[in-house]
Amino acid sequence: MKSTRRWQQLLLNSLAIILGNALYSLAVALFLEPAGLITGGATGIALAFGRLTGLSVSGFLFLFNMSMLVWGWAVLGKKFALNTLASSVLSPAFLELFERLLDGRVLTEDIFLCTIFSGLGIGVALGMVIRAGASTGGMDIPPLVLQKWFRWPVSITMMLFDIAILLVQAAFSQPEQVLYGIVLVITHTIVMDKMLMLGDSRTEVKIISTRSDEIRAAILAEIDRGVTVLHGEGGYTGEPSEVLLSVISNRELPRLEKLVHSIDPACFLIVSRVTEVSGRGFSMEKEYQ
């Protein structure tokens, strides 16, 4: 059974990596390149090179990704390189394919539409690849190498590299394209973050009450949800207290609130929105009281 599930998960991850790279390349070829937009990462470097020299963007992207892959293999190890190999090859391969198929044809010349749809496509694509457990390669590698060599924070060096890539492209682009390019980067970053948080949304409820035994029994009997009892202590009084923890569906929240307050109107509820990400547990999304 475990072996079957492992192979199923491997197949799903492989399909996600392939489809993610295909969608990424399609967004670049169909919207980003025709509009002359700027972007960060290895794609931004390849686009700048292509606009300056007139040579193939996909060809340069492949060579750049391979050089980064070899560097990552040498510094970060074989396991990292294998994790990066698929995207390093698939992304330029699909880009070359779509460039040939489209052959200069554009879907729209509206730069605003190109910005929005390229941002959506790239964001969804990157989210799919990362959720599948793969690295996107390219400019992901230099920050990781610098972290290993000098202990520099990855987030800061990655941001600095992206800013530098955007500035280089800005020097050879129209102001309008630069501004829309910034919107593009913001859009695909937001969409990617949302993709990474996709999952089975649930509501986590913490209940603090002097009648915790009655509330626990009512939740088990009437809501039919599990309850975990956390043992706490009053910060001011130092008296022991019990905190009930239960994860329910979003639709069950009003019913649970009504049930709990019918037993103890003075009880205190803390409600948190959580999302189960690919079976790896729950991650916090938003919390309110």
C-alpha positions, 0 to 999 in steps of 0.5 A: 500500500505504501509503495503504491501511494509513493508511486502515485505521489511521484507520478502526480509530482512529475505531472505537476512539474511538467505542466508547471514548466509548460504553463510558465513557458507559455505565459512567457512566450504568449504574453511576456515576450510580445509585450516587452515586459521586464521580469526577474530571475533567469528568464529576465536575464535571458530576455535582456540578452535576447533583446540586446543581441537578437539571439534565441531567448530559450537557447540562452536560458538553457545554457544559463540554467545548465551552468547554474545547475553545474555550479549548484551540483559542485557546491550544494551537492548531487541531491540538490542538482537532481531536484533542480534538473527537471525545471532547468531543462523543461523550461527552456525546452517548452519555451523553444517549442512555444516560440516555434509554434507561435512564430511571432503571433500574439494573442493581444497587444494590450500591455495591461492584459499581457501583464495580468495574464503573464503574472497569473500564468507565471505565479500559478506555474511556479506554485505548481513546481514548488508544491511538487517539491522541485526547485525552479533552478536558474537564479535560485542557485546563486543565493543558496551558494552565497548562503553556504559560503558566507551565511548571507540570508537567501531572501535578501540576496535573492531580492537584490539579484532580482532588483539588479536584473530588473534595473539592467532591463529597465535601462533598455526598455520603455518607461511604460514597460518597466512600470508594467514589469514591476506590476508583473513581478508583484502579481506573480509573487502574490499568485505564487504565494496563494498557490503555495497555500492552496489546500483543504481549508479548515477552522481551528477553534480554541475554547477557554471556559470554566465548563470545559468538560461539558463543552468537550462532551457536547462537541464530541456528541453534537458536532462529531469532531475530535477535541484536544485538551490543553492544560494551561495556567492563568497568567495572573492568578496562576490557577490551572485551566483547560483549553479545548482545541478542535479543528472543524470545517468552516461551515460548522463554525456558527453551529459550534459557536452557538453550541458553546455559548449556550453552555457557557456564555462567558467562555472565550473563543479564539478562531484561526483559519488554517489550510492543509497543504498537500497532506503535510499538516496545517499552516496558519492563514489568519487568526482573529478573536 
